[in-house]
């Protein structure tokens, strides 16, 4: 009885913060709901069918998946390489490690504004460098180009969250048994061989877990898109989270927004379950 009393607050918080939103979204997805009048009438699978067959939703989910995998892969590779470099200079890199972690604590809105200035075609850092080292006329407006706008958002996203990968992998590297590395050195293994055959297998589970976390964060990106491009130009940066916001708060169609949310949840689950299983397996090997 006492155990139940101790865990009751945790269960209550879980119900309020997790179960209630899930029930609300599921209920809205199967009903005609607006922002002011939710659950007007039961519509069955109509919202889900309309969302699944909508070309804009399909394009957004496809782009969001490609974006998430690209950003997660880049962050994981850069973060792992940076963590290894910091680990090799662990005694002399305290200040550098602190500086590298700063982007992670900057609010996403500020990150979006900062990179918006960097990509600005009138006096931004990219424009200034192009004018300095290139003789090509005109300006290069990254965030106004349908092809490059999503790349600009991705660069800001990678800059913001790569330090998280650095932190996770660096912590795993510090937990290595130094005797194993010493034994590898005695056996004549060079730095590259030590990394590939000793260090990398040791932290492989952590790297996979970091990739999984980074992938989920990339699927959720909204702030950067809202601040930097507002989903444009056209629909070139209309990621799923932005599309959901637009359906709910601009078109006031909560039922459609809930249906897109469920489709996104199913997609993220299908994508992340195999990676989670791989990460678990690598950690136990």
VOTOR-690856 format. One record per residue (C-alpha): residue number from 1; residue in one letter; x, y, z. Coordinates in steps of 0.02 Angstrom, whole numbers, always signed. Layout:
% residues N
[r NUM, A, [X, Y, Z]]
...
% end
This chain:
% residues 285
[r 1, X, [+0, +0, +0]]
[r 2, X, [+140, +121, +44]]
[r 3, X, [+226, +85, -122]]
[r 4, X, [+67, +130, -215]]
[r 5, X, [+55, +293, -120]]
[r 6, X, [+235, +336, -165]]
[r 7, X, [+211, +306, -351]]
[r 8, X, [+37, +385, -360]]
[r 9, X, [+103, +562, -396]]
[r 10, X, [+213, +497, -537]]
[r 11, X, [+67, +402, -615]]
[r 12, X, [-43, +557, -600]]
[r 13, X, [+87, +665, -686]]
[r 14, X, [+106, +535, -823]]
[r 15, X, [-82, +530, -851]]
[r 16, X, [-96, +719, -860]]
[r 17, X, [+58, +752, -967]]
[r 18, X, [+52, +600, -1082]]
[r 19, X, [-114, +510, -1085]]
[r 20, X, [-230, +661, -1092]]
[r 21, X, [-145, +743, -1244]]
[r 22, X, [-141, +574, -1333]]
[r 23, X, [-327, +545, -1301]]
[r 24, X, [-367, +724, -1357]]
[r 25, X, [-269, +706, -1519]]
[r 26, X, [-345, +536, -1558]]
[r 27, X, [-520, +601, -1523]]
[r 28, X, [-493, +754, -1631]]
[r 29, X, [-425, +649, -1773]]
[r 30, X, [-587, +550, -1782]]
[r 31, X, [-703, +700, -1769]]
[r 32, X, [-741, +866, -1852]]
[r 33, X, [-651, +987, -1738]]
[r 34, X, [-606, +1170, -1750]]
[r 35, X, [-505, +1276, -1631]]
[r 36, X, [-659, +1346, -1545]]
[r 37, X, [-773, +1194, -1562]]
[r 38, X, [-684, +1028, -1543]]
[r 39, X, [-772, +859, -1563]]
[r 40, X, [-923, +926, -1658]]
[r 41, X, [-965, +760, -1738]]
[r 42, X, [-887, +590, -1764]]
[r 43, X, [-815, +572, -1940]]
[r 44, X, [-728, +404, -1928]]
[r 45, X, [-575, +387, -2038]]
[r 46, X, [-616, +537, -2146]]
[r 47, X, [-481, +651, -2074]]
[r 48, X, [-349, +515, -2083]]
[r 49, X, [-399, +471, -2260]]
[r 50, X, [-394, +653, -2315]]
[r 51, X, [-225, +679, -2232]]
[r 52, X, [-150, +519, -2304]]
[r 53, X, [-206, +561, -2481]]
[r 54, X, [-161, +746, -2472]]
[r 55, X, [-10, +780, -2582]]
[r 56, X, [+51, +921, -2469]]
[r 57, X, [+49, +805, -2318]]
[r 58, X, [+137, +667, -2416]]
[r 59, X, [+272, +787, -2477]]
[r 60, X, [+294, +857, -2301]]
[r 61, X, [+313, +685, -2221]]
[r 62, X, [+435, +631, -2356]]
[r 63, X, [+537, +790, -2341]]
[r 64, X, [+532, +781, -2152]]
[r 65, X, [+599, +603, -2155]]
[r 66, X, [+741, +647, -2274]]
[r 67, X, [+780, +803, -2173]]
[r 68, X, [+782, +707, -2008]]
[r 69, X, [+898, +571, -2072]]
[r 70, X, [+1015, +696, -2155]]
[r 71, X, [+1027, +810, -2004]]
[r 72, X, [+1043, +663, -1882]]
[r 73, X, [+1182, +582, -1986]]
[r 74, X, [+1279, +745, -2003]]
[r 75, X, [+1262, +785, -1817]]
[r 76, X, [+1315, +609, -1767]]
[r 77, X, [+1468, +606, -1881]]
[r 78, X, [+1525, +782, -1833]]
[r 79, X, [+1485, +754, -1649]]
[r 80, X, [+1578, +589, -1640]]
[r 81, X, [+1730, +660, -1728]]
[r 82, X, [+1730, +811, -1613]]
[r 83, X, [+1709, +703, -1458]]
[r 84, X, [+1857, +594, -1508]]
[r 85, X, [+1964, +749, -1538]]
[r 86, X, [+1917, +820, -1368]]
[r 87, X, [+1948, +652, -1284]]
[r 88, X, [+2124, +645, -1355]]
[r 89, X, [+2158, +818, -1283]]
[r 90, X, [+2057, +793, -1124]]
[r 91, X, [+2184, +880, -1012]]
[r 92, X, [+2201, +1038, -1115]]
[r 93, X, [+2028, +1063, -1189]]
[r 94, X, [+1918, +1114, -1041]]
[r 95, X, [+1881, +1288, -1107]]
[r 96, X, [+1856, +1224, -1285]]
[r 97, X, [+1734, +1092, -1224]]
[r 98, X, [+1632, +1224, -1134]]
[r 99, X, [+1626, +1335, -1289]]
[r 100, X, [+1572, +1191, -1400]]
[r 101, X, [+1425, +1152, -1287]]
[r 102, X, [+1358, +1331, -1289]]
[r 103, X, [+1247, +1312, -1446]]
[r 104, X, [+1146, +1178, -1357]]
[r 105, X, [+1090, +1298, -1219]]
[r 106, X, [+1042, +1439, -1338]]
[r 107, X, [+851, +1447, -1363]]
[r 108, X, [+801, +1384, -1537]]
[r 109, X, [+717, +1550, -1578]]
[r 110, X, [+881, +1641, -1548]]
[r 111, X, [+972, +1512, -1653]]
[r 112, X, [+849, +1543, -1795]]
[r 113, X, [+871, +1732, -1784]]
[r 114, X, [+1060, +1715, -1778]]
[r 115, X, [+1070, +1604, -1931]]
[r 116, X, [+942, +1713, -2019]]
[r 117, X, [+1065, +1856, -2001]]
[r 118, X, [+1208, +1746, -2062]]
[r 119, X, [+1111, +1696, -2218]]
[r 120, X, [+1045, +1872, -2249]]
[r 121, X, [+1075, +1927, -2431]]
[r 122, X, [+1110, +2105, -2374]]
[r 123, X, [+1263, +2109, -2262]]
[r 124, X, [+1254, +1932, -2193]]
[r 125, X, [+1411, +1831, -2163]]
[r 126, X, [+1384, +1717, -2314]]
[r 127, X, [+1346, +1864, -2428]]
[r 128, X, [+1498, +1959, -2364]]
[r 129, X, [+1615, +1811, -2394]]
[r 130, X, [+1546, +1785, -2569]]
[r 131, X, [+1572, +1968, -2611]]
[r 132, X, [+1747, +1961, -2541]]
[r 133, X, [+1808, +1803, -2630]]
[r 134, X, [+1694, +1791, -2781]]
[r 135, X, [+1670, +1904, -2931]]
[r 136, X, [+1495, +1838, -2969]]
[r 137, X, [+1365, +1978, -2979]]
[r 138, X, [+1210, +1985, -2870]]
[r 139, X, [+1177, +1906, -2702]]
[r 140, X, [+1147, +1729, -2642]]
[r 141, X, [+989, +1725, -2535]]
[r 142, X, [+998, +1552, -2457]]
[r 143, X, [+833, +1561, -2364]]
[r 144, X, [+740, +1630, -2516]]
[r 145, X, [+795, +1492, -2633]]
[r 146, X, [+675, +1342, -2645]]
[r 147, X, [+821, +1221, -2657]]
[r 148, X, [+939, +1294, -2528]]
[r 149, X, [+816, +1353, -2395]]
[r 150, X, [+799, +1181, -2314]]
[r 151, X, [+988, +1166, -2317]]
[r 152, X, [+1003, +1331, -2224]]
[r 153, X, [+881, +1269, -2091]]
[r 154, X, [+976, +1105, -2080]]
[r 155, X, [+1142, +1195, -2052]]
[r 156, X, [+1067, +1293, -1906]]
[r 157, X, [+991, +1133, -1836]]
[r 158, X, [+1157, +1039, -1848]]
[r 159, X, [+1249, +1184, -1765]]
[r 160, X, [+1124, +1186, -1622]]
[r 161, X, [+1114, +1001, -1579]]
[r 162, X, [+1283, +927, -1627]]
[r 163, X, [+1349, +974, -1453]]
[r 164, X, [+1224, +851, -1380]]
[r 165, X, [+1305, +710, -1479]]
[r 166, X, [+1476, +774, -1425]]
[r 167, X, [+1424, +768, -1243]]
[r 168, X, [+1352, +592, -1252]]
[r 169, X, [+1496, +516, -1350]]
[r 170, X, [+1630, +609, -1250]]
[r 171, X, [+1555, +542, -1088]]
[r 172, X, [+1560, +365, -1159]]
[r 173, X, [+1741, +388, -1212]]
[r 174, X, [+1789, +441, -1036]]
[r 175, X, [+1716, +278, -972]]
[r 176, X, [+1834, +170, -1075]]
[r 177, X, [+1953, +52, -987]]
[r 178, X, [+2128, +128, -1017]]
[r 179, X, [+2208, -42, -993]]
[r 180, X, [+2128, -106, -1154]]
[r 181, X, [+2203, +39, -1252]]
[r 182, X, [+2372, +10, -1171]]
[r 183, X, [+2364, -174, -1219]]
[r 184, X, [+2323, -125, -1399]]
[r 185, X, [+2472, -6, -1402]]
[r 186, X, [+2587, -142, -1336]]
[r 187, X, [+2525, -258, -1474]]
[r 188, X, [+2578, -127, -1601]]
[r 189, X, [+2409, -54, -1648]]
[r 190, X, [+2420, +121, -1720]]
[r 191, X, [+2299, +265, -1679]]
[r 192, X, [+2181, +221, -1822]]
[r 193, X, [+2179, +37, -1779]]
[r 194, X, [+2148, +78, -1595]]
[r 195, X, [+2000, +186, -1643]]
[r 196, X, [+1922, +64, -1766]]
[r 197, X, [+1949, -97, -1667]]
[r 198, X, [+1945, -39, -1485]]
[r 199, X, [+1869, +133, -1460]]
[r 200, X, [+1729, +129, -1591]]
[r 201, X, [+1657, -41, -1538]]
[r 202, X, [+1659, +21, -1357]]
[r 203, X, [+1554, +176, -1393]]
[r 204, X, [+1452, +108, -1539]]
[r 205, X, [+1297, +88, -1431]]
[r 206, X, [+1310, +266, -1370]]
[r 207, X, [+1335, +331, -1547]]
[r 208, X, [+1180, +236, -1605]]
[r 209, X, [+1081, +304, -1457]]
[r 210, X, [+1141, +481, -1497]]
[r 211, X, [+1086, +458, -1678]]
[r 212, X, [+915, +400, -1619]]
[r 213, X, [+893, +550, -1504]]
[r 214, X, [+953, +667, -1640]]
[r 215, X, [+834, +588, -1765]]
[r 216, X, [+683, +615, -1652]]
[r 217, X, [+733, +796, -1620]]
[r 218, X, [+750, +825, -1807]]
[r 219, X, [+575, +758, -1839]]
[r 220, X, [+509, +884, -1713]]
[r 221, X, [+594, +1038, -1786]]
[r 222, X, [+477, +1187, -1790]]
[r 223, X, [+557, +1339, -1709]]
[r 224, X, [+695, +1358, -1838]]
[r 225, X, [+576, +1342, -1985]]
[r 226, X, [+452, +1465, -1908]]
[r 227, X, [+586, +1596, -1875]]
[r 228, X, [+697, +1573, -2028]]
[r 229, X, [+579, +1533, -2173]]
[r 230, X, [+398, +1522, -2113]]
[r 231, X, [+383, +1363, -2214]]
[r 232, X, [+437, +1446, -2377]]
[r 233, X, [+483, +1491, -2505]]
[r 234, X, [+325, +1408, -2565]]
[r 235, X, [+317, +1244, -2469]]
[r 236, X, [+502, +1201, -2483]]
[r 237, X, [+530, +1200, -2294]]
[r 238, X, [+357, +1148, -2237]]
[r 239, X, [+410, +1009, -2119]]
[r 240, X, [+276, +904, -2032]]
[r 241, X, [+277, +1003, -1869]]
[r 242, X, [+253, +1165, -1964]]
[r 243, X, [+114, +1089, -2069]]
[r 244, X, [+25, +1032, -1910]]
[r 245, X, [+40, +1207, -1837]]
[r 246, X, [-26, +1283, -1997]]
[r 247, X, [-176, +1166, -2004]]
[r 248, X, [-222, +1197, -1822]]
[r 249, X, [-183, +1381, -1794]]
[r 250, X, [-199, +1457, -1968]]
[r 251, X, [-335, +1351, -2047]]
[r 252, X, [-417, +1311, -1878]]
[r 253, X, [-440, +1130, -1933]]
[r 254, X, [-394, +1037, -1774]]
[r 255, X, [-459, +873, -1843]]
[r 256, X, [-339, +879, -1992]]
[r 257, X, [-196, +934, -1880]]
[r 258, X, [-229, +788, -1763]]
[r 259, X, [-236, +667, -1910]]
[r 260, X, [-68, +729, -1976]]
[r 261, X, [+2, +712, -1800]]
[r 262, X, [-52, +529, -1792]]
[r 263, X, [+23, +494, -1963]]
[r 264, X, [+186, +575, -1907]]
[r 265, X, [+184, +473, -1746]]
[r 266, X, [+163, +312, -1845]]
[r 267, X, [+303, +362, -1964]]
[r 268, X, [+422, +407, -1823]]
[r 269, X, [+383, +243, -1735]]
[r 270, X, [+416, +139, -1890]]
[r 271, X, [+580, +231, -1920]]
[r 272, X, [+647, +232, -1742]]
[r 273, X, [+602, +56, -1681]]
[r 274, X, [+737, -32, -1786]]
[r 275, X, [+866, +99, -1734]]
[r 276, X, [+817, +78, -1552]]
[r 277, X, [+837, -111, -1568]]
[r 278, X, [+1008, -88, -1649]]
[r 279, X, [+1062, +33, -1513]]
[r 280, X, [+1007, -88, -1377]]
[r 281, X, [+1098, -231, -1460]]
[r 282, X, [+1260, -132, -1478]]
[r 283, X, [+1256, -79, -1296]]
[r 284, X, [+1241, -259, -1238]]
[r 285, X, [+1375, -329, -1356]]
% end
